[in-house]
Amino acid sequence: MNTYFATPERVTESELADEIEFVSQNPVISGLLHSVGGLLAILDEHLQVVALNETFLNMLGLDHPEQTLGLRLGEIMHCAHANEEPAGCC
């Protein structure tokens, strides 16, 4: 697959669930998500969202992070180029 910046592959649903679980259990990451006042997204090595802070969710107009988990930033931000490549926005 073509990509200009990152690996086009995505993790499996099981791997994504494991990553999300790790992030949600990590006190350092949890502390950052609750203390950073600006927009904060935690991405995995495939640039998929595994966590967002409340400020980011509010900016997106969302109540639940589950609506964004596993997507890439371009996809949740509705980037004009998000669907140009078969693997989506990197």
MITOR-542228 format. One line per field, with one value per atom (N, C-alpha, C): x, y, z; chain; residue in three letters. Coordinates in steps of 0.001 Angstrom, whole numbers, m for minus. Each point is the difference from the previous one (the first is absolute). Layout:
<zaros>
x [X	...];
y [Y	...];
z [Z	...];
chain [A	...];
resn [Ala	...];
</zaros>
This chain:
<zaros>
x [833	m833	878	m462	744	m244	1040	m99	1171	m209	1062	778	m580	632	161	m945	30	m440	219	m447	m1522	m481	m1442	m758	721	m672	m640	m982	m651	77	m93	0	m1349	m22	m1257	m861	m1267	m892	483	517	526	1220	911	1190	m383	m979	m474	m583	m787	m580	1102	1058	1125	700	193	649	m845	m1295	m900	1	m2	49	1291	1123	1287	m11	m466	m32	m928	m1145	m959	496	892	542	1302	574	1292	m185	513	m220	658	1113	663	m850	m446	m829	m1326	m607	m1245	179	1103	293	133	680	137	m1355	m810	m1310	m887	180	m839	602	1288	619	322	156	326	m1251	108	m1148	m285	989	m187	m477	1	m418	1094	m384	968	m604	730	m390	1186	m275	1029	m168	1078	m21	903	m337	874	1003	791	1029	m572	m1275	m656	m815	228	m658	m1504	m421	m1397	m223	m1112	m329	m318	684	m295	m537	78	m573	m31	m973	m114	m345	443	m416	m1372	m578	m1353	m75	1067	25	m135	700	m66	m1407	m565	m1355	m993	133	m905	130	1232	223	m677	16	m642	m1512	m490	m1436	m455	895	m307	m38	m825	m103	828	250	655	1204	1165	1191	m107	m875	m130	m293	m589	m330	1247	1135	1222	1092	m99	1078	223	1261	359	64	m552	68	1312	307	1168	m477	911	m390	m706	500	m644	m1434	m274	m1358	m926	482	m888	m163	994	m69	m637	m428	m636	902	1256	970	m465	175	m411	729	1157	806	m113	m868	m87	m351	m651	m435	676	1095	680	758	502	762	m813	233	m783	72	1121	159	m518	m513	m508	1061	m303	874	1112	1215	1148	454];
y [m1180	1180	1245	1039	1251	802	642	939	953	1220	985	128	m426	285	m1199	m891	m1054	m1322	m1035	m1314	11	m553	25	m1067	m954	m1063	540	m745	318	m1245	211	m1137	m709	m1251	m740	551	m340	450	m475	m1217	m549	782	303	775	1409	593	1329	m19	m1008	m122	m116	m745	m128	1345	744	1314	961	6	879	m367	m1281	m472	450	m148	422	1493	807	1449	372	m641	343	m412	m987	m475	709	765	629	1319	92	1206	1256	m143	1159	561	m876	448	553	m672	479	1388	188	1307	1086	m312	970	341	m1017	226	898	m90	789	1355	204	1251	960	m505	862	760	1321	832	93	m219	68	m1319	m84	m1225	m1045	m1201	m1078	m1299	m625	m1307	m941	m1218	m1024	m923	m134	m802	m1211	m1081	m1164	114	m1027	41	63	m299	88	1286	915	1306	m100	m1070	m163	555	662	598	m1096	48	m930	734	1325	801	1465	724	1444	632	1237	663	658	438	566	1249	792	1212	m354	m1031	m441	m507	m803	m506	1142	999	1155	753	176	679	m750	m1334	m816	m72	451	m72	m1409	m781	m1385	m183	m931	m316	m1220	m876	m1265	m218	m312	m208	m1217	m947	m1212	310	1165	386	315	183	374	m1056	m916	m951	m898	m113	m800	801	1203	848	772	611	869	1441	879	1391	641	m269	564	m459	m1212	m537	652	202	607	1496	608	1433	271	m1061	100	695	m410	527	m270	959	m132	m1145	m386	m1057	m1338	m106	m1197	m1270	138	m1170	m132	711	m46	m1303	m608	m1235	m1162	m1205	m1160	m214	348	m217	1173	1020	1149	1043	881	1133	m428	339	m275	1306];
z [0	0	0	m642	m32	1266	456	1104	m118	446	m83	1300	1101	1278	928	64	1015	m586	789	m420	m195	m1092	m238	788	556	726	1272	460	1266	875	1301	909	m81	429	40	1135	7	1072	1355	58	1245	475	m922	349	446	m693	370	1411	301	1342	1050	m301	927	203	m1078	103	829	m245	742	1482	288	1387	672	m695	555	325	m938	199	1154	66	1056	1382	78	1276	387	m902	239	763	1228	796	m583	m682	m597	m1137	m881	m1128	515	955	584	611	702	593	m1049	m1090	m1093	m612	m234	m615	865	1309	904	361	m256	416	m1143	m1198	m1138	m415	m38	m330	m1487	m828	m1441	m559	m1306	m681	126	430	145	m518	m911	m515	168	432	109	m1205	m779	m1220	158	m694	1	m1148	m201	m1040	m1409	m155	m1307	m126	931	42	232	632	365	1399	203	1291	1011	1142	1089	1226	16	1086	m407	524	m191	1338	212	1220	m205	1103	m41	m859	2	m822	m1484	m428	m1398	m320	901	m216	m111	875	m44	m1313	m477	m1273	m1153	101	m1032	168	1147	268	360	586	341	1514	439	1414	385	m962	294	m914	571	m830	m906	324	m805	m1464	m253	m1370	m829	654	m711	68	939	220	m1213	m392	m1164	m1288	5	m1184	12	m1116	m74	133	397	253	m1193	m1185	m1192	m161	424	m105	1023	1228	991	m219	m668	m298	m1365	m683	m1316	m1023	m12	m951	m1428	m856	m1397	m698	497	m622	693	993	832	m783	m1113	m753	m1359	m195	m1302	m240	1042	m113	558	m467	485	1502	624	1437	825	m652	741	232	902	291	948	m344	887	539];
chain [A	A	A	A	A	A	A	A	A	A	A	A	A	A	A	A	A	A	A	A	A	A	A	A	A	A	A	A	A	A	A	A	A	A	A	A	A	A	A	A	A	A	A	A	A	A	A	A	A	A	A	A	A	A	A	A	A	A	A	A	A	A	A	A	A	A	A	A	A	A	A	A	A	A	A	A	A	A	A	A	A	A	A	A	A	A	A	A	A	A	A	A	A	A	A	A	A	A	A	A	A	A	A	A	A	A	A	A	A	A	A	A	A	A	A	A	A	A	A	A	A	A	A	A	A	A	A	A	A	A	A	A	A	A	A	A	A	A	A	A	A	A	A	A	A	A	A	A	A	A	A	A	A	A	A	A	A	A	A	A	A	A	A	A	A	A	A	A	A	A	A	A	A	A	A	A	A	A	A	A	A	A	A	A	A	A	A	A	A	A	A	A	A	A	A	A	A	A	A	A	A	A	A	A	A	A	A	A	A	A	A	A	A	A	A	A	A	A	A	A	A	A	A	A	A	A	A	A	A	A	A	A	A	A	A	A	A	A	A	A	A	A	A	A	A	A	A	A	A	A	A	A	A	A	A	A	A	A	A	A	A	A	A	A	A	A	A	A	A	A];
resn [Met	Met	Met	Asn	Asn	Asn	Thr	Thr	Thr	Tyr	Tyr	Tyr	Phe	Phe	Phe	Ala	Ala	Ala	Thr	Thr	Thr	Pro	Pro	Pro	Glu	Glu	Glu	Arg	Arg	Arg	Val	Val	Val	Thr	Thr	Thr	Glu	Glu	Glu	Ser	Ser	Ser	Glu	Glu	Glu	Leu	Leu	Leu	Ala	Ala	Ala	Asp	Asp	Asp	Glu	Glu	Glu	Ile	Ile	Ile	Glu	Glu	Glu	Phe	Phe	Phe	Val	Val	Val	Ser	Ser	Ser	Gln	Gln	Gln	Asn	Asn	Asn	Pro	Pro	Pro	Val	Val	Val	Ile	Ile	Ile	Ser	Ser	Ser	Gly	Gly	Gly	Leu	Leu	Leu	Leu	Leu	Leu	His	His	His	Ser	Ser	Ser	Val	Val	Val	Gly	Gly	Gly	Gly	Gly	Gly	Leu	Leu	Leu	Leu	Leu	Leu	Ala	Ala	Ala	Ile	Ile	Ile	Leu	Leu	Leu	Asp	Asp	Asp	Glu	Glu	Glu	His	His	His	Leu	Leu	Leu	Gln	Gln	Gln	Val	Val	Val	Val	Val	Val	Ala	Ala	Ala	Leu	Leu	Leu	Asn	Asn	Asn	Glu	Glu	Glu	Thr	Thr	Thr	Phe	Phe	Phe	Leu	Leu	Leu	Asn	Asn	Asn	Met	Met	Met	Leu	Leu	Leu	Gly	Gly	Gly	Leu	Leu	Leu	Asp	Asp	Asp	His	His	His	Pro	Pro	Pro	Glu	Glu	Glu	Gln	Gln	Gln	Thr	Thr	Thr	Leu	Leu	Leu	Gly	Gly	Gly	Leu	Leu	Leu	Arg	Arg	Arg	Leu	Leu	Leu	Gly	Gly	Gly	Glu	Glu	Glu	Ile	Ile	Ile	Met	Met	Met	His	His	His	Cys	Cys	Cys	Ala	Ala	Ala	His	His	His	Ala	Ala	Ala	Asn	Asn	Asn	Glu	Glu	Glu	Glu	Glu	Glu	Pro	Pro	Pro	Ala	Ala	Ala	Gly	Gly	Gly	Cys	Cys	Cys	Cys	Cys	Cys];
</zaros>
